[in-house]
Amino acid sequence: MTDYSHLITLEPGKRSGKPCIRGLRITVYDVLSYLASGMTIDEILNDFPSLTREDILACLSYAADRERHTVIVRS
């Protein structure tokens, strides 16, 4: 799993505090949404030249880590 700690940033005043990539205004959610809609990594990189392949892999690692910590509460 990619170490994303230096790539994913949280800033209260930027994008409502959502996790962003390297302080840019591109959120983890944005990248995951592009991937979920069928865009390839190469298409995302072409559309957003400020992103790197490592940035996209960091988004996936971040999402996987968050999912690993998800707890389902049953009533």
mmCIF file of the N, C-alpha and C atoms, coordinates in Angstrom:
data_MODEL
# 
_entry.id   MODEL 
# 
loop_
_atom_site.group_PDB 
_atom_site.id 
_atom_site.type_symbol 
_atom_site.label_atom_id 
_atom_site.label_alt_id 
_atom_site.label_comp_id 
_atom_site.label_asym_id 
_atom_site.label_entity_id 
_atom_site.label_seq_id 
_atom_site.pdbx_PDB_ins_code 
_atom_site.Cartn_x 
_atom_site.Cartn_y 
_atom_site.Cartn_z 
_atom_site.occupancy 
_atom_site.B_iso_or_equiv 
_atom_site.pdbx_formal_charge 
_atom_site.auth_seq_id 
_atom_site.auth_comp_id 
_atom_site.auth_asym_id 
_atom_site.auth_atom_id 
_atom_site.pdbx_PDB_model_num 
ATOM 1   N N  . MET A 1 1  ? 0.853   -1.178 0.000   1.00 0.00 ? 1  MET A N  1 
ATOM 2   C CA . MET A 1 1  ? 0.000   0.000  0.000   1.00 0.00 ? 1  MET A CA 1 
ATOM 3   C C  . MET A 1 1  ? 0.898   1.241  0.000   1.00 0.00 ? 1  MET A C  1 
ATOM 4   N N  . THR A 1 2  ? 0.503   2.219  -0.767  1.00 0.00 ? 2  THR A N  1 
ATOM 5   C CA . THR A 1 2  ? 1.260   3.454  -0.897  1.00 0.00 ? 2  THR A CA 1 
ATOM 6   C C  . THR A 1 2  ? 1.171   4.275  0.388   1.00 0.00 ? 2  THR A C  1 
ATOM 7   N N  . ASP A 1 3  ? 2.314   4.831  0.824   1.00 0.00 ? 3  ASP A N  1 
ATOM 8   C CA . ASP A 1 3  ? 2.305   5.756  1.958   1.00 0.00 ? 3  ASP A CA 1 
ATOM 9   C C  . ASP A 1 3  ? 1.839   7.109  1.428   1.00 0.00 ? 3  ASP A C  1 
ATOM 10  N N  . TYR A 1 4  ? 0.644   7.500  1.809   1.00 0.00 ? 4  TYR A N  1 
ATOM 11  C CA . TYR A 1 4  ? 0.051   8.728  1.285   1.00 0.00 ? 4  TYR A CA 1 
ATOM 12  C C  . TYR A 1 4  ? 0.190   9.910  2.237   1.00 0.00 ? 4  TYR A C  1 
ATOM 13  N N  . SER A 1 5  ? 0.855   9.728  3.361   1.00 0.00 ? 5  SER A N  1 
ATOM 14  C CA . SER A 1 5  ? 0.874   10.765 4.390   1.00 0.00 ? 5  SER A CA 1 
ATOM 15  C C  . SER A 1 5  ? 1.463   12.091 3.901   1.00 0.00 ? 5  SER A C  1 
ATOM 16  N N  . HIS A 1 6  ? 2.358   12.062 2.951   1.00 0.00 ? 6  HIS A N  1 
ATOM 17  C CA . HIS A 1 6  ? 2.941   13.308 2.434   1.00 0.00 ? 6  HIS A CA 1 
ATOM 18  C C  . HIS A 1 6  ? 2.196   13.839 1.205   1.00 0.00 ? 6  HIS A C  1 
ATOM 19  N N  . LEU A 1 7  ? 1.211   13.084 0.730   1.00 0.00 ? 7  LEU A N  1 
ATOM 20  C CA . LEU A 1 7  ? 0.486   13.480 -0.476  1.00 0.00 ? 7  LEU A CA 1 
ATOM 21  C C  . LEU A 1 7  ? -0.943  13.950 -0.208  1.00 0.00 ? 7  LEU A C  1 
ATOM 22  N N  . ILE A 1 8  ? -1.582  13.394 0.790   1.00 0.00 ? 8  ILE A N  1 
ATOM 23  C CA . ILE A 1 8  ? -2.966  13.756 1.095   1.00 0.00 ? 8  ILE A CA 1 
ATOM 24  C C  . ILE A 1 8  ? -2.941  14.780 2.230   1.00 0.00 ? 8  ILE A C  1 
ATOM 25  N N  . THR A 1 9  ? -3.529  15.936 1.972   1.00 0.00 ? 9  THR A N  1 
ATOM 26  C CA . THR A 1 9  ? -3.511  17.023 2.947   1.00 0.00 ? 9  THR A CA 1 
ATOM 27  C C  . THR A 1 9  ? -4.927  17.399 3.361   1.00 0.00 ? 9  THR A C  1 
ATOM 28  N N  . LEU A 1 10 ? -5.037  17.867 4.593   1.00 0.00 ? 10 LEU A N  1 
ATOM 29  C CA . LEU A 1 10 ? -6.315  18.357 5.116   1.00 0.00 ? 10 LEU A CA 1 
ATOM 30  C C  . LEU A 1 10 ? -6.107  19.784 5.585   1.00 0.00 ? 10 LEU A C  1 
ATOM 31  N N  . GLU A 1 11 ? -6.831  20.704 4.953   1.00 0.00 ? 11 GLU A N  1 
ATOM 32  C CA . GLU A 1 11 ? -6.750  22.112 5.323   1.00 0.00 ? 11 GLU A CA 1 
ATOM 33  C C  . GLU A 1 11 ? -8.168  22.623 5.534   1.00 0.00 ? 11 GLU A C  1 
ATOM 34  N N  . PRO A 1 12 ? -8.480  23.110 6.731   1.00 0.00 ? 12 PRO A N  1 
ATOM 35  C CA . PRO A 1 12 ? -9.848  23.533 7.039   1.00 0.00 ? 12 PRO A CA 1 
ATOM 36  C C  . PRO A 1 12 ? -10.431 24.522 6.033   1.00 0.00 ? 12 PRO A C  1 
ATOM 37  N N  . GLY A 1 13 ? -9.647  25.429 5.498   1.00 0.00 ? 13 GLY A N  1 
ATOM 38  C CA . GLY A 1 13 ? -10.170 26.450 4.599   1.00 0.00 ? 13 GLY A CA 1 
ATOM 39  C C  . GLY A 1 13 ? -10.193 26.063 3.127   1.00 0.00 ? 13 GLY A C  1 
ATOM 40  N N  . LYS A 1 14 ? -9.747  24.874 2.807   1.00 0.00 ? 14 LYS A N  1 
ATOM 41  C CA . LYS A 1 14 ? -9.684  24.452 1.403   1.00 0.00 ? 14 LYS A CA 1 
ATOM 42  C C  . LYS A 1 14 ? -10.657 23.305 1.156   1.00 0.00 ? 14 LYS A C  1 
ATOM 43  N N  . ARG A 1 15 ? -11.541 23.497 0.192   1.00 0.00 ? 15 ARG A N  1 
ATOM 44  C CA . ARG A 1 15 ? -12.537 22.481 -0.190  1.00 0.00 ? 15 ARG A CA 1 
ATOM 45  C C  . ARG A 1 15 ? -13.282 21.934 1.029   1.00 0.00 ? 15 ARG A C  1 
ATOM 46  N N  . SER A 1 16 ? -13.633 22.829 1.936   1.00 0.00 ? 16 SER A N  1 
ATOM 47  C CA . SER A 1 16 ? -14.394 22.503 3.148   1.00 0.00 ? 16 SER A CA 1 
ATOM 48  C C  . SER A 1 16 ? -13.692 21.476 4.030   1.00 0.00 ? 16 SER A C  1 
ATOM 49  N N  . GLY A 1 17 ? -12.372 21.453 3.985   1.00 0.00 ? 17 GLY A N  1 
ATOM 50  C CA . GLY A 1 17 ? -11.615 20.545 4.835   1.00 0.00 ? 17 GLY A CA 1 
ATOM 51  C C  . GLY A 1 17 ? -11.530 19.121 4.346   1.00 0.00 ? 17 GLY A C  1 
ATOM 52  N N  . LYS A 1 18 ? -11.991 18.884 3.114   1.00 0.00 ? 18 LYS A N  1 
ATOM 53  C CA . LYS A 1 18 ? -11.919 17.527 2.562   1.00 0.00 ? 18 LYS A CA 1 
ATOM 54  C C  . LYS A 1 18 ? -10.469 17.186 2.223   1.00 0.00 ? 18 LYS A C  1 
ATOM 55  N N  . PRO A 1 19 ? -10.125 15.902 2.249   1.00 0.00 ? 19 PRO A N  1 
ATOM 56  C CA . PRO A 1 19 ? -8.753  15.512 1.913   1.00 0.00 ? 19 PRO A CA 1 
ATOM 57  C C  . PRO A 1 19 ? -8.425  15.865 0.469   1.00 0.00 ? 19 PRO A C  1 
ATOM 58  N N  . CYS A 1 20 ? -7.340  16.605 0.289   1.00 0.00 ? 20 CYS A N  1 
ATOM 59  C CA . CYS A 1 20 ? -6.898  17.046 -1.032  1.00 0.00 ? 20 CYS A CA 1 
ATOM 60  C C  . CYS A 1 20 ? -5.536  16.439 -1.354  1.00 0.00 ? 20 CYS A C  1 
ATOM 61  N N  . ILE A 1 21 ? -5.159  16.566 -2.592  1.00 0.00 ? 21 ILE A N  1 
ATOM 62  C CA . ILE A 1 21 ? -3.870  16.046 -3.043  1.00 0.00 ? 21 ILE A CA 1 
ATOM 63  C C  . ILE A 1 21 ? -2.844  17.164 -3.023  1.00 0.00 ? 21 ILE A C  1 
ATOM 64  N N  . ARG A 1 22 ? -1.804  16.987 -2.206  1.00 0.00 ? 22 ARG A N  1 
ATOM 65  C CA . ARG A 1 22 ? -0.657  17.900 -2.118  1.00 0.00 ? 22 ARG A CA 1 
ATOM 66  C C  . ARG A 1 22 ? -1.057  19.367 -1.998  1.00 0.00 ? 22 ARG A C  1 
ATOM 67  N N  . GLY A 1 23 ? -2.120  19.649 -1.299  1.00 0.00 ? 23 GLY A N  1 
ATOM 68  C CA . GLY A 1 23 ? -2.532  21.035 -1.107  1.00 0.00 ? 23 GLY A CA 1 
ATOM 69  C C  . GLY A 1 23 ? -3.233  21.642 -2.309  1.00 0.00 ? 23 GLY A C  1 
ATOM 70  N N  . LEU A 1 24 ? -3.399  20.865 -3.374  1.00 0.00 ? 24 LEU A N  1 
ATOM 71  C CA . LEU A 1 24 ? -4.132  21.345 -4.546  1.00 0.00 ? 24 LEU A CA 1 
ATOM 72  C C  . LEU A 1 24 ? -5.620  21.381 -4.212  1.00 0.00 ? 24 LEU A C  1 
ATOM 73  N N  . ARG A 1 25 ? -6.414  21.909 -5.111  1.00 0.00 ? 25 ARG A N  1 
ATOM 74  C CA . ARG A 1 25 ? -7.852  21.952 -4.896  1.00 0.00 ? 25 ARG A CA 1 
ATOM 75  C C  . ARG A 1 25 ? -8.538  20.720 -5.469  1.00 0.00 ? 25 ARG A C  1 
ATOM 76  N N  . ILE A 1 26 ? -7.781  19.681 -5.733  1.00 0.00 ? 26 ILE A N  1 
ATOM 77  C CA . ILE A 1 26 ? -8.321  18.409 -6.232  1.00 0.00 ? 26 ILE A CA 1 
ATOM 78  C C  . ILE A 1 26 ? -8.436  17.472 -5.030  1.00 0.00 ? 26 ILE A C  1 
ATOM 79  N N  . THR A 1 27 ? -9.667  17.008 -4.766  1.00 0.00 ? 27 THR A N  1 
ATOM 80  C CA . THR A 1 27 ? -9.884  16.161 -3.597  1.00 0.00 ? 27 THR A CA 1 
ATOM 81  C C  . THR A 1 27 ? -9.705  14.681 -3.942  1.00 0.00 ? 27 THR A C  1 
ATOM 82  N N  . VAL A 1 28 ? -9.515  13.903 -2.894  1.00 0.00 ? 28 VAL A N  1 
ATOM 83  C CA . VAL A 1 28 ? -9.479  12.448 -3.047  1.00 0.00 ? 28 VAL A CA 1 
ATOM 84  C C  . VAL A 1 28 ? -10.793 11.992 -3.672  1.00 0.00 ? 28 VAL A C  1 
ATOM 85  N N  . TYR A 1 29 ? -11.892 12.566 -3.202  1.00 0.00 ? 29 TYR A N  1 
ATOM 86  C CA . TYR A 1 29 ? -13.207 12.216 -3.745  1.00 0.00 ? 29 TYR A CA 1 
ATOM 87  C C  . TYR A 1 29 ? -13.279 12.470 -5.252  1.00 0.00 ? 29 TYR A C  1 
ATOM 88  N N  . ASP A 1 30 ? -12.740 13.589 -5.701  1.00 0.00 ? 30 ASP A N  1 
ATOM 89  C CA . ASP A 1 30 ? -12.742 13.891 -7.136  1.00 0.00 ? 30 ASP A CA 1 
ATOM 90  C C  . ASP A 1 30 ? -12.077 12.764 -7.918  1.00 0.00 ? 30 ASP A C  1 
ATOM 91  N N  . VAL A 1 31 ? -10.884 12.387 -7.489  1.00 0.00 ? 31 VAL A N  1 
ATOM 92  C CA . VAL A 1 31 ? -10.124 11.356 -8.203  1.00 0.00 ? 31 VAL A CA 1 
ATOM 93  C C  . VAL A 1 31 ? -10.861 10.020 -8.166  1.00 0.00 ? 31 VAL A C  1 
ATOM 94  N N  . LEU A 1 32 ? -11.382 9.654  -7.002  1.00 0.00 ? 32 LEU A N  1 
ATOM 95  C CA . LEU A 1 32 ? -12.119 8.389  -6.904  1.00 0.00 ? 32 LEU A CA 1 
ATOM 96  C C  . LEU A 1 32 ? -13.365 8.406  -7.786  1.00 0.00 ? 32 LEU A C  1 
ATOM 97  N N  . SER A 1 33 ? -14.014 9.552  -7.868  1.00 0.00 ? 33 SER A N  1 
ATOM 98  C CA . SER A 1 33 ? -15.200 9.670  -8.730  1.00 0.00 ? 33 SER A CA 1 
ATOM 99  C C  . SER A 1 33 ? -14.841 9.488  -10.204 1.00 0.00 ? 33 SER A C  1 
ATOM 100 N N  . TYR A 1 34 ? -13.714 10.071 -10.612 1.00 0.00 ? 34 TYR A N  1 
ATOM 101 C CA . TYR A 1 34 ? -13.270 9.910  -12.006 1.00 0.00 ? 34 TYR A CA 1 
ATOM 102 C C  . TYR A 1 34 ? -12.984 8.446  -12.299 1.00 0.00 ? 34 TYR A C  1 
ATOM 103 N N  . LEU A 1 35 ? -12.306 7.780  -11.384 1.00 0.00 ? 35 LEU A N  1 
ATOM 104 C CA . LEU A 1 35 ? -12.004 6.358  -11.578 1.00 0.00 ? 35 LEU A CA 1 
ATOM 105 C C  . LEU A 1 35 ? -13.288 5.526  -11.613 1.00 0.00 ? 35 LEU A C  1 
ATOM 106 N N  . ALA A 1 36 ? -14.219 5.821  -10.713 1.00 0.00 ? 36 ALA A N  1 
ATOM 107 C CA . ALA A 1 36 ? -15.481 5.081  -10.648 1.00 0.00 ? 36 ALA A CA 1 
ATOM 108 C C  . ALA A 1 36 ? -16.327 5.282  -11.896 1.00 0.00 ? 36 ALA A C  1 
ATOM 109 N N  . SER A 1 37 ? -16.183 6.450  -12.534 1.00 0.00 ? 37 SER A N  1 
ATOM 110 C CA . SER A 1 37 ? -16.967 6.712  -13.745 1.00 0.00 ? 37 SER A CA 1 
ATOM 111 C C  . SER A 1 37 ? -16.363 6.040  -14.976 1.00 0.00 ? 37 SER A C  1 
ATOM 112 N N  . GLY A 1 38 ? -15.185 5.430  -14.793 1.00 0.00 ? 38 GLY A N  1 
ATOM 113 C CA . GLY A 1 38 ? -14.588 4.694  -15.902 1.00 0.00 ? 38 GLY A CA 1 
ATOM 114 C C  . GLY A 1 38 ? -13.344 5.330  -16.494 1.00 0.00 ? 38 GLY A C  1 
ATOM 115 N N  . MET A 1 39 ? -12.956 6.492  -15.995 1.00 0.00 ? 39 MET A N  1 
ATOM 116 C CA . MET A 1 39 ? -11.729 7.115  -16.510 1.00 0.00 ? 39 MET A CA 1 
ATOM 117 C C  . MET A 1 39 ? -10.525 6.264  -16.111 1.00 0.00 ? 39 MET A C  1 
ATOM 118 N N  . THR A 1 40 ? -9.563  6.186  -16.988 1.00 0.00 ? 40 THR A N  1 
ATOM 119 C CA . THR A 1 40 ? -8.324  5.488  -16.669 1.00 0.00 ? 40 THR A CA 1 
ATOM 120 C C  . THR A 1 40 ? -7.374  6.454  -15.966 1.00 0.00 ? 40 THR A C  1 
ATOM 121 N N  . ILE A 1 41 ? -6.361  5.893  -15.339 1.00 0.00 ? 41 ILE A N  1 
ATOM 122 C CA . ILE A 1 41 ? -5.353  6.743  -14.704 1.00 0.00 ? 41 ILE A CA 1 
ATOM 123 C C  . ILE A 1 41 ? -4.729  7.670  -15.736 1.00 0.00 ? 41 ILE A C  1 
ATOM 124 N N  . ASP A 1 42 ? -4.422  7.149  -16.918 1.00 0.00 ? 42 ASP A N  1 
ATOM 125 C CA . ASP A 1 42 ? -3.810  7.979  -17.958 1.00 0.00 ? 42 ASP A CA 1 
ATOM 126 C C  . ASP A 1 42 ? -4.731  9.116  -18.397 1.00 0.00 ? 42 ASP A C  1 
ATOM 127 N N  . GLU A 1 43 ? -6.036  8.861  -18.476 1.00 0.00 ? 43 GLU A N  1 
ATOM 128 C CA . GLU A 1 43 ? -6.978  9.927  -18.842 1.00 0.00 ? 43 GLU A CA 1 
ATOM 129 C C  . GLU A 1 43 ? -7.013  11.020 -17.772 1.00 0.00 ? 43 GLU A C  1 
ATOM 130 N N  . ILE A 1 44 ? -6.985  10.608 -16.517 1.00 0.00 ? 44 ILE A N  1 
ATOM 131 C CA . ILE A 1 44 ? -6.981  11.593 -15.426 1.00 0.00 ? 44 ILE A CA 1 
ATOM 132 C C  . ILE A 1 44 ? -5.701  12.419 -15.486 1.00 0.00 ? 44 ILE A C  1 
ATOM 133 N N  . LEU A 1 45 ? -4.575  11.758 -15.704 1.00 0.00 ? 45 LEU A N  1 
ATOM 134 C CA . LEU A 1 45 ? -3.304  12.472 -15.785 1.00 0.00 ? 45 LEU A CA 1 
ATOM 135 C C  . LEU A 1 45 ? -3.278  13.445 -16.957 1.00 0.00 ? 45 LEU A C  1 
ATOM 136 N N  . ASN A 1 46 ? -3.905  13.078 -18.060 1.00 0.00 ? 46 ASN A N  1 
ATOM 137 C CA . ASN A 1 46 ? -3.975  13.981 -19.216 1.00 0.00 ? 46 ASN A CA 1 
ATOM 138 C C  . ASN A 1 46 ? -4.860  15.188 -18.924 1.00 0.00 ? 46 ASN A C  1 
ATOM 139 N N  . ASP A 1 47 ? -5.969  14.963 -18.205 1.00 0.00 ? 47 ASP A N  1 
ATOM 140 C CA . ASP A 1 47 ? -6.895  16.056 -17.884 1.00 0.00 ? 47 ASP A CA 1 
ATOM 141 C C  . ASP A 1 47 ? -6.367  16.962 -16.771 1.00 0.00 ? 47 ASP A C  1 
ATOM 142 N N  . PHE A 1 48 ? -5.550  16.400 -15.886 1.00 0.00 ? 48 PHE A N  1 
ATOM 143 C CA . PHE A 1 48 ? -5.028  17.146 -14.737 1.00 0.00 ? 48 PHE A CA 1 
ATOM 144 C C  . PHE A 1 48 ? -3.516  16.987 -14.682 1.00 0.00 ? 48 PHE A C  1 
ATOM 145 N N  . PRO A 1 49 ? -2.784  17.764 -15.479 1.00 0.00 ? 49 PRO A N  1 
ATOM 146 C CA . PRO A 1 49 ? -1.327  17.602 -15.566 1.00 0.00 ? 49 PRO A CA 1 
ATOM 147 C C  . PRO A 1 49 ? -0.581  17.863 -14.256 1.00 0.00 ? 49 PRO A C  1 
ATOM 148 N N  . SER A 1 50 ? -1.244  18.485 -13.283 1.00 0.00 ? 50 SER A N  1 
ATOM 149 C CA . SER A 1 50 ? -0.573  18.704 -11.989 1.00 0.00 ? 50 SER A CA 1 
ATOM 150 C C  . SER A 1 50 ? -0.553  17.436 -11.134 1.00 0.00 ? 50 SER A C  1 
ATOM 151 N N  . LEU A 1 51 ? -1.322  16.425 -11.523 1.00 0.00 ? 51 LEU A N  1 
ATOM 152 C CA . LEU A 1 51 ? -1.350  15.168 -10.786 1.00 0.00 ? 51 LEU A CA 1 
ATOM 153 C C  . LEU A 1 51 ? -0.296  14.199 -11.313 1.00 0.00 ? 51 LEU A C  1 
ATOM 154 N N  . THR A 1 52 ? 0.111   13.293 -10.437 1.00 0.00 ? 52 THR A N  1 
ATOM 155 C CA . THR A 1 52 ? 1.040   12.227 -10.818 1.00 0.00 ? 52 THR A CA 1 
ATOM 156 C C  . THR A 1 52 ? 0.361   10.883 -10.574 1.00 0.00 ? 52 THR A C  1 
ATOM 157 N N  . ARG A 1 53 ? 0.949   9.858  -11.138 1.00 0.00 ? 53 ARG A N  1 
ATOM 158 C CA . ARG A 1 53 ? 0.449   8.500  -10.912 1.00 0.00 ? 53 ARG A CA 1 
ATOM 159 C C  . ARG A 1 53 ? 0.485   8.181  -9.409  1.00 0.00 ? 53 ARG A C  1 
ATOM 160 N N  . GLU A 1 54 ? 1.536   8.631  -8.729  1.00 0.00 ? 54 GLU A N  1 
ATOM 161 C CA . GLU A 1 54 ? 1.655   8.412  -7.283  1.00 0.00 ? 54 GLU A CA 1 
ATOM 162 C C  . GLU A 1 54 ? 0.499   9.077  -6.536  1.00 0.00 ? 54 GLU A C  1 
ATOM 163 N N  . ASP A 1 55 ? 0.060   10.253 -6.993  1.00 0.00 ? 55 ASP A N  1 
ATOM 164 C CA . ASP A 1 55 ? -1.080  10.938 -6.371  1.00 0.00 ? 55 ASP A CA 1 
ATOM 165 C C  . ASP A 1 55 ? -2.335  10.070 -6.457  1.00 0.00 ? 55 ASP A C  1 
ATOM 166 N N  . ILE A 1 56 ? -2.564  9.502  -7.621  1.00 0.00 ? 56 ILE A N  1 
ATOM 167 C CA . ILE A 1 56 ? -3.765  8.687  -7.825  1.00 0.00 ? 56 ILE A CA 1 
ATOM 168 C C  . ILE A 1 56 ? -3.702  7.419  -6.983  1.00 0.00 ? 56 ILE A C  1 
ATOM 169 N N  . LEU A 1 57 ? -2.543  6.788  -6.940  1.00 0.00 ? 57 LEU A N  1 
ATOM 170 C CA . LEU A 1 57 ? -2.386  5.599  -6.094  1.00 0.00 ? 57 LEU A CA 1 
ATOM 171 C C  . LEU A 1 57 ? -2.546  5.960  -4.616  1.00 0.00 ? 57 LEU A C  1 
ATOM 172 N N  . ALA A 1 58 ? -2.121  7.150  -4.241  1.00 0.00 ? 58 ALA A N  1 
ATOM 173 C CA . ALA A 1 58 ? -2.310  7.611  -2.859  1.00 0.00 ? 58 ALA A CA 1 
ATOM 174 C C  . ALA A 1 58 ? -3.797  7.746  -2.533  1.00 0.00 ? 58 ALA A C  1 
ATOM 175 N N  . CYS A 1 59 ? -4.581  8.228  -3.487  1.00 0.00 ? 59 CYS A N  1 
ATOM 176 C CA . CYS A 1 59 ? -6.031  8.332  -3.282  1.00 0.00 ? 59 CYS A CA 1 
ATOM 177 C C  . CYS A 1 59 ? -6.645  6.955  -3.047  1.00 0.00 ? 59 CYS A C  1 
ATOM 178 N N  . LEU A 1 60 ? -6.219  5.987  -3.828  1.00 0.00 ? 60 LEU A N  1 
ATOM 179 C CA . LEU A 1 60 ? -6.728  4.626  -3.655  1.00 0.00 ? 60 LEU A CA 1 
ATOM 180 C C  . LEU A 1 60 ? -6.306  4.054  -2.305  1.00 0.00 ? 60 LEU A C  1 
ATOM 181 N N  . SER A 1 61 ? -5.073  4.295  -1.908  1.00 0.00 ? 61 SER A N  1 
ATOM 182 C CA . SER A 1 61 ? -4.601  3.807  -0.609  1.00 0.00 ? 61 SER A CA 1 
ATOM 183 C C  . SER A 1 61 ? -5.357  4.480  0.530   1.00 0.00 ? 61 SER A C  1 
ATOM 184 N N  . TYR A 1 62 ? -5.588  5.772  0.397   1.00 0.00 ? 62 TYR A N  1 
ATOM 185 C CA . TYR A 1 62 ? -6.337  6.516  1.409   1.00 0.00 ? 62 TYR A CA 1 
ATOM 186 C C  . TYR A 1 62 ? -7.742  5.924  1.553   1.00 0.00 ? 62 TYR A C  1 
ATOM 187 N N  . ALA A 1 63 ? -8.404  5.676  0.432   1.00 0.00 ? 63 ALA A N  1 
ATOM 188 C CA . ALA A 1 63 ? -9.756  5.117  0.460   1.00 0.00 ? 63 ALA A CA 1 
ATOM 189 C C  . ALA A 1 63 ? -9.749  3.710  1.062   1.00 0.00 ? 63 ALA A C  1 
ATOM 190 N N  . ALA A 1 64 ? -8.769  2.899  0.711   1.00 0.00 ? 64 ALA A N  1 
ATOM 191 C CA . ALA A 1 64 ? -8.673  1.546  1.252   1.00 0.00 ? 64 ALA A CA 1 
ATOM 192 C C  . ALA A 1 64 ? -8.454  1.586  2.757   1.00 0.00 ? 64 ALA A C  1 
ATOM 193 N N  . ASP A 1 65 ? -7.621  2.511  3.196   1.00 0.00 ? 65 ASP A N  1 
ATOM 194 C CA . ASP A 1 65 ? -7.356  2.637  4.623   1.00 0.00 ? 65 ASP A CA 1 
ATOM 195 C C  . ASP A 1 65 ? -8.611  3.064  5.369   1.00 0.00 ? 65 ASP A C  1 
ATOM 196 N N  . ARG A 1 66 ? -9.337  4.009  4.813   1.00 0.00 ? 66 ARG A N  1 
ATOM 197 C CA . ARG A 1 66 ? -10.587 4.467  5.439   1.00 0.00 ? 66 ARG A CA 1 
ATOM 198 C C  . ARG A 1 66 ? -11.594 3.320  5.507   1.00 0.00 ? 66 ARG A C  1 
ATOM 199 N N  . GLU A 1 67 ? -11.675 2.538  4.456   1.00 0.00 ? 67 GLU A N  1 
ATOM 200 C CA . GLU A 1 67 ? -12.598 1.411  4.418   1.00 0.00 ? 67 GLU A CA 1 
ATOM 201 C C  . GLU A 1 67 ? -12.210 0.368  5.459   1.00 0.00 ? 67 GLU A C  1 
ATOM 202 N N  . ARG A 1 68 ? -10.937 0.166  5.639   1.00 0.00 ? 68 ARG A N  1 
ATOM 203 C CA . ARG A 1 68 ? -10.466 -0.828 6.614   1.00 0.00 ? 68 ARG A CA 1 
ATOM 204 C C  . ARG A 1 68 ? -10.903 -0.449 8.018   1.00 0.00 ? 68 ARG A C  1 
ATOM 205 N N  . HIS A 1 69 ? -11.071 0.850  8.276   1.00 0.00 ? 69 HIS A N  1 
ATOM 206 C CA . HIS A 1 69 ? -11.453 1.324  9.599   1.00 0.00 ? 69 HIS A CA 1 
ATOM 207 C C  . HIS A 1 69 ? -12.963 1.517  9.756   1.00 0.00 ? 69 HIS A C  1 
ATOM 208 N N  . THR A 1 70 ? -13.724 1.179  8.729   1.00 0.00 ? 70 THR A N  1 
ATOM 209 C CA . THR A 1 70 ? -15.176 1.338  8.794   1.00 0.00 ? 70 THR A CA 1 
ATOM 210 C C  . THR A 1 70 ? -15.772 0.299  9.741   1.00 0.00 ? 70 THR A C  1 
ATOM 211 N N  . VAL A 1 71 ? -16.652 0.742  10.613  1.00 0.00 ? 71 VAL A N  1 
ATOM 212 C CA . VAL A 1 71 ? -17.320 -0.151 11.548  1.00 0.00 ? 71 VAL A CA 1 
ATOM 213 C C  . VAL A 1 71 ? -18.815 -0.104 11.266  1.00 0.00 ? 71 VAL A C  1 
ATOM 214 N N  . ILE A 1 72 ? -19.395 -1.261 11.144  1.00 0.00 ? 72 ILE A N  1 
ATOM 215 C CA . ILE A 1 72 ? -20.851 -1.348 10.929  1.00 0.00 ? 72 ILE A CA 1 
ATOM 216 C C  . ILE A 1 72 ? -21.512 -1.600 12.279  1.00 0.00 ? 72 ILE A C  1 
ATOM 217 N N  . VAL A 1 73 ? -22.425 -0.713 12.625  1.00 0.00 ? 73 VAL A N  1 
ATOM 218 C CA . VAL A 1 73 ? -23.148 -0.834 13.884  1.00 0.00 ? 73 VAL A CA 1 
ATOM 219 C C  . VAL A 1 73 ? -24.500 -1.440 13.597  1.00 0.00 ? 73 VAL A C  1 
ATOM 220 N N  . ARG A 1 74 ? -24.780 -2.516 14.254  1.00 0.00 ? 74 ARG A N  1 
ATOM 221 C CA . ARG A 1 74 ? -26.083 -3.181 14.063  1.00 0.00 ? 74 ARG A CA 1 
ATOM 222 C C  . ARG A 1 74 ? -26.933 -2.914 15.294  1.00 0.00 ? 74 ARG A C  1 
ATOM 223 N N  . SER A 1 75 ? -28.200 -2.645 15.042  1.00 0.00 ? 75 SER A N  1 
ATOM 224 C CA . SER A 1 75 ? -29.077 -2.379 16.196  1.00 0.00 ? 75 SER A CA 1 
ATOM 225 C C  . SER A 1 75 ? -30.012 -3.534 16.445  1.00 0.00 ? 75 SER A C  1 
# 
